[in-house]
Amino acid sequence: MVVGDTIAARQRARHAAEMSGFVTLSDLSPAEAIDALEERATLSALWIELDEAPTSPVRRLLERAGREAARKKFGVVIATRLEQIDDVLCDLADADVDLLVNADEMERLAAISLAVQPQHAGSARDVASDASAARLRQLSEEVSRIASTLARLSTASAGPPLSPATMAPPRDDVPNISAEELRTMIRARRLRSTFLPADLFADPAWDMLLDLLQAEVVQHRVPVSSLCIAAAVPATTALRWIKSMTDRGLLIRRDDPHDGRRVFIEMAPATSAGLRRYFQEVGMAAI
């Protein structure tokens, strides 16, 4: 099922589906899609393409899509723009959907292949699907490595490494770090791309942790969209990192108490303690 909040969005969604070799229903608006989901007995995948800030019908559709994804009835792909990501995430909560941000055609083709894969388990795997699965496995392994490192740094004992879920909360002796030192470090990391290819230094987990630590020091809150920008990688990739790091307990999602349409990301206390002790150990020159 193809859904879009504008004519252009519906055209892009239909094009992605048809390029992947799948039959689509008529182009549907969000309001039409809500009714259509009630009538459809079977569905391979639901593709939602959004160009604008979520309206009431879009929010209802996103909530419904999240529930359907939780039941594993069909795959759900939602493509949106970075400006709308905070609003979209509020309606999706922790739904298991494939979320694309400012995606190009190859990302769309890979996403739709992954979305329909559970419905066609017996068919040959798509090359784009294999590549995406490999990237996600690599991402999971990298997050596990970071989690283990921070677990060791956040505890003073010499015992075996702990998982983030079992790490002791930070004590009062957690080192302080200045906002100016962090700004200098972040600026130095950004300057590298001025002189050398930026992809040589892609390290989204580290860049996001630095940004969150700086925000913690100056007592600022960081929305998801801002953290995606800080990651210095495509926003879709950044979102996958955020989800993986949140699942591992390194990061925490916080709803904005003053605005139900916003979600903030912050470091778990043990993650913050690990970073601070790391910088105390190696000095601020470690970038």
Buried (B, 14 or more C-beta within 10 A) or exposed (E): BBBBBEEEBBBBBBBBBEEBEBEBBEBBBBBBBBEBBEEEEEBBBBBBBBBEBBEEBBBBBBBBBBEBBBEEBBBBBBBBBBEBBBBBBBBBEEBEBBBBBBBEEEBBBBBBBBBBBEBEEEEEEBEBBEEBBEEEEEBBEBBEEBBBEBBBBBBEEEEEBBEBEEBBEBEEEBEEBEBEBBBEBBEEBEEEBEEEEEEEBBBBBBBBBBBBBBBBBEEEEBBBBBBBEBBBBBBBBBBBBBBBBBEBBBBBBEEBEEEEBBBBBBBBBBBBBBBBBBBBEEEBEEE
